[in-house]
């Protein structure tokens, strides 16, 4: 639960989120947000992914290998995964 709060705080730097949110709700919001960005503001989406340090080559590979899924879903999952790594790293070095 504490990790989810930390994850929400990090993601909250890029997206507006409610204070209390479940992991499923967070994922759905990210899929919706990246879907909107893909349709309306790709440069903003690329900026968000760059700031989050999402590996571009890995993301391209995932988009190809998971082509049966909507692109927004693949991007959202990778974005959340990267932000989750940051939470783990901060937790590891703050104790």
C-alpha positions in Angstrom: 0.0 0.0 0.0 2.8 2.4 0.9 4.5 1.5 -2.4 1.3 2.4 -4.3 1.2 5.8 -2.6 4.8 6.4 -3.5 4.1 5.3 -7.1 1.1 7.6 -7.2 3.2 10.5 -6.0 5.8 10.0 -8.7 3.2 9.6 -11.4 1.3 12.6 -10.0 4.3 14.7 -11.2 3.1 14.0 -14.8 -0.6 13.3 -14.4 -3.4 14.5 -12.1 -4.4 11.7 -9.8 -6.8 11.3 -6.8 -5.2 10.9 -3.4 -6.5 7.3 -2.9 -6.2 5.1 -5.9 -6.0 1.4 -6.4 -3.4 -0.2 -8.7 -6.1 -1.2 -11.2 -7.5 2.3 -11.2 -4.0 3.7 -11.7 -3.4 1.4 -14.7 -6.8 2.3 -16.2 -6.1 6.0 -15.8 -2.7 5.7 -17.4 -4.0 3.7 -20.4 -6.7 6.4 -20.9 -4.1 9.2 -20.5 -1.6 7.6 -23.0 -4.5 6.9 -25.4 -5.4 10.5 -25.3 -1.8 11.6 -25.7 -1.3 9.3 -28.7 -4.3 10.9 -30.4 -3.8 14.5 -29.4 -0.3 15.3 -28.2 2.5 12.9 -29.1 5.3 15.4 -28.3 3.9 15.8 -24.7 3.8 12.0 -24.4 7.3 11.6 -25.6 8.4 14.3 -23.2 6.7 12.4 -20.3 8.3 9.1 -21.3 11.7 10.9 -21.6 11.5 12.5 -18.2 10.4 9.1 -16.7 13.5 7.6 -18.4 11.5 4.9 -20.2 13.9 3.0 -22.4 13.0 3.9 -26.0 14.4 0.7 -27.6 12.7 -1.5 -25.1 9.4 0.3 -25.6 9.7 -0.1 -29.4 10.4 -3.8 -28.9 7.4 -4.2 -26.6 5.1 -2.4 -29.0 6.1 -4.8 -31.8 6.0 -8.0 -29.6 2.6 -7.0 -28.1 1.1 -5.7 -31.3 -2.2 -7.5 -30.4 -2.7 -5.0 -27.5 -3.6 -1.4 -27.9 -0.4 0.8 -28.0 -1.6 2.9 -25.1 -1.9 -0.2 -22.9 1.7 -1.2 -23.7 3.0 2.3 -23.1 1.1 2.7 -19.9 2.4 -0.6 -18.5 6.0 0.3 -19.4 5.7 3.8 -17.9 4.2 2.3 -14.7 6.9 -0.3 -14.6 9.7 2.3 -14.9 8.1 4.4 -12.2 7.8 1.4 -10.0 11.5 0.7 -10.4 12.2 4.3 -9.2 10.1 3.6 -6.1 12.1 0.4 -5.4 15.4 2.2 -5.9 14.5 5.1 -3.6 13.3 2.6 -1.0 16.5 0.6 -1.2 18.7 3.7 -0.7 16.7 5.5 1.8 16.8 2.8 4.5 
